Amino acid sequence: MSNAIIFKRQKAEIGILGTGSMGARLAAMFARAGRSVALGSRSPDRALAIAHDLALPGLVGGSYEEALEAEAVLPAIFIRDGLFDILERNAAALDGKLLIDISNPYNEDYSDFILPWDTSGAEELQKRLPRTRVVGAFKNVFSAVFDNPLFLGTPSDVFLLGDDDGAKQEFLRLAEGTPFRYLDAGPLINARAIERMTMITGALGRRLGSYPRMNWRLLG
Ligand SMILES: NC(=O)c1ccc[n+]([C@@H]2O[C@H](COP(=O)([O-])OP(=O)(O)OC[C@H]3O[C@@H](n4cnc5c(N)ncnc54)[C@H](OP(=O)(O)O)[C@@H]3O)[C@@H](O)[C@H]2O)c1
C-alpha cells in the first residue's frame, strides 16, 4: 500500500445555483455566518470572480455541477428562466438532500405569477423532486435587505416553510448566525400565501418610499 497522502475534497455545506441578485448575496451571507459555500454559475468564471472579490473564508466559486455536490442546495434562479428544468435534469444529484427554495413565480414584468393560485413554487419543486427535502425560505426577503439587514438594529423575519420537520431543523442549523429571525410558517402549502405576499410588500414599499429595502417583522 502506497503511503501517498490522499486529499479528499471537502463537500460544501451549501451549494448556491445562480449569481444574480439573490445568489451572490445569499452566498456572502452564509459564508459570513461561517458556512462553507459553493457558488455555482452557468459561467463558472463569473462565480469564481465573485468569490474572489468577496474573499470570504469558506466561499468558493464554480459550476452548477460543483455547487450541486454540496450537502444542501439553494437554487437562486427564476421559474420563468427554467428553474424546474434545471433541477429536474439534476434530480440524481439532489436525491435525499435539503433543497432551500427561494422562488417567487413572477412573470417577466412582475405584474402576475406564472403558476395558478392552487399551487406554489415550493410545492411544484417538491412534486417534481419527490426524493428531495424541500423547504421554502427567504421568499419574503427582497435582495436589497441583505445589504443592510437590520432595521433600527432589529432583524426582520424569514418565513420558513416545509412538510419535513427534520429538513426545517437542518435549515435552521445552516442559518445560525445569519442576521434574520426565522419563523416556522407551517407546511409547504403556505408558500402560496408567502410567495404572493411579496406582491403586496413591493406595492407597499413603493407607496411608502422604502422600496426595495423593506421586510416584515411580526409583532406581538
Ligand atoms: N430579487 C429579489 O428581491 C428576490 C427576493 C426573494 C426571492 N427571489 C427569488 O430568487 C430567485 C432569483 O432571483 P434574482 O433576483 O436573484 O434573479 P436574477 O438576478 O435574475 O438572477 C438569477 C440567476 O439565475 C441564473 N440563470 C440560470 N438560467 C438562467 C436563464 N435562462 N436566464 C437568466 N438567468 C438564469 C443566472 O445566474 P448564472 O448566470 O450565474 O447561472 C442569474 O444570474 C427567483 O426565483 C426569485 O423569485 C428574488
The ligand as a Tripos MOL2 file, in Angstrom:
@<TRIPOS>MOLECULE
LIG
   48    52     1     0     0
SMALL
NO_CHARGES

@<TRIPOS>ATOM
      1 N1        -34.6530   39.6110   -6.2190 N.am      1 LIG1
      2 C1        -35.3450   39.5120   -5.0990 C.2       1 LIG1
      3 O1        -35.5120   40.5080   -4.3540 O.2       1 LIG1
      4 C2        -35.9150   38.1820   -4.6790 C.ar      1 LIG1
      5 C3        -36.4810   38.0510   -3.3960 C.ar      1 LIG1
      6 C4        -36.9560   36.8000   -2.9810 C.ar      1 LIG1
      7 C5        -36.8840   35.7050   -3.8300 C.ar      1 LIG1
      8 N2        -36.3580   35.8780   -5.0840 N.ar      1 LIG1
      9 C6        -36.2720   34.7040   -5.9560 C.3       1 LIG1
     10 O2        -34.9090   34.3810   -6.1220 O.3       1 LIG1
     11 C7        -34.6950   33.7880   -7.3980 C.3       1 LIG1
     12 C8        -33.5740   34.5470   -8.1020 C.3       1 LIG1
     13 O3        -33.9350   35.9020   -8.1850 O.3       1 LIG1
     14 P1        -32.8480   37.0200   -8.5590 P.3       1 LIG1
     15 O4        -33.4920   38.3160   -8.3440 O.co2     1 LIG1
     16 O5        -31.5590   36.6830   -7.8940 O.co2     1 LIG1
     17 O6        -32.7170   36.7660  -10.1280 O.3       1 LIG1
     18 P2        -31.5570   37.2790  -11.1080 P.3       1 LIG1
     19 O7        -30.8830   38.4640  -10.5440 O.co2     1 LIG1
     20 O8        -32.1990   37.3780  -12.4480 O.co2     1 LIG1
     21 O9        -30.5390   36.0630  -11.0820 O.3       1 LIG1
     22 C9        -30.9450   34.7900  -11.4650 C.3       1 LIG1
     23 C10       -29.7610   33.9640  -11.8890 C.3       1 LIG1
     24 O10       -30.2700   32.7800  -12.4830 O.3       1 LIG1
     25 C11       -29.2610   32.2080  -13.3080 C.3       1 LIG1
     26 N3        -29.8910   31.6870  -14.5350 N.ar      1 LIG1
     27 C12       -29.9600   30.3820  -14.8780 C.ar      1 LIG1
     28 N4        -30.6060   30.2120  -16.0220 N.ar      1 LIG1
     29 C13       -30.9710   31.4330  -16.4530 C.ar      1 LIG1
     30 C14       -31.6490   31.9230  -17.6060 C.ar      1 LIG1
     31 N5        -32.1210   31.0970  -18.5730 N.pl3     1 LIG1
     32 N6        -31.8360   33.2610  -17.7230 N.ar      1 LIG1
     33 C15       -31.4070   34.1190  -16.7780 C.ar      1 LIG1
     34 N7        -30.7350   33.7150  -15.6510 N.ar      1 LIG1
     35 C16       -30.5320   32.3780  -15.4850 C.ar      1 LIG1
     36 C17       -28.2560   33.3270  -13.6030 C.3       1 LIG1
     37 O11       -27.0750   33.0310  -12.8780 O.3       1 LIG1
     38 P3        -25.7750   32.4000  -13.6110 P.3       1 LIG1
     39 O12       -25.6880   33.0910  -14.9470 O.co2     1 LIG1
     40 O13       -24.6800   32.7230  -12.7000 O.co2     1 LIG1
     41 O14       -26.0220   30.9430  -13.7550 O.co2     1 LIG1
     42 C18       -28.9080   34.5760  -12.9940 C.3       1 LIG1
     43 O15       -27.9720   35.4760  -12.5150 O.3       1 LIG1
     44 C19       -36.0330   33.8470   -8.1360 C.3       1 LIG1
     45 O16       -36.6820   32.6040   -8.0290 O.3       1 LIG1
     46 C20       -36.8170   34.9040   -7.3620 C.3       1 LIG1
     47 O17       -38.1970   34.7090   -7.4140 O.3       1 LIG1
     48 C21       -35.8730   37.0720   -5.5250 C.ar      1 LIG1
@<TRIPOS>BOND
     1     1     2 1
     2     2     3 2
     3     2     4 1
     4     4     5 ar
     5     4    48 ar
     6     5     6 ar
     7     6     7 ar
     8     7     8 ar
     9     8     9 1
    10     8    48 ar
    11     9    10 1
    12     9    46 1
    13    10    11 1
    14    11    12 1
    15    11    44 1
    16    12    13 1
    17    13    14 1
    18    14    15 2
    19    14    16 1
    20    14    17 1
    21    17    18 1
    22    18    19 2
    23    18    20 1
    24    18    21 1
    25    21    22 1
    26    22    23 1
    27    23    24 1
    28    23    42 1
    29    24    25 1
    30    25    26 1
    31    25    36 1
    32    26    27 ar
    33    26    35 ar
    34    27    28 ar
    35    28    29 ar
    36    29    30 ar
    37    29    35 ar
    38    30    31 1
    39    30    32 ar
    40    32    33 ar
    41    33    34 ar
    42    34    35 ar
    43    36    37 1
    44    36    42 1
    45    37    38 1
    46    38    39 2
    47    38    40 1
    48    38    41 1
    49    42    43 1
    50    44    45 1
    51    44    46 1
    52    46    47 1
@<TRIPOS>SUBSTRUCTURE
     1 LIG1         1 GROUP 0 **** ****
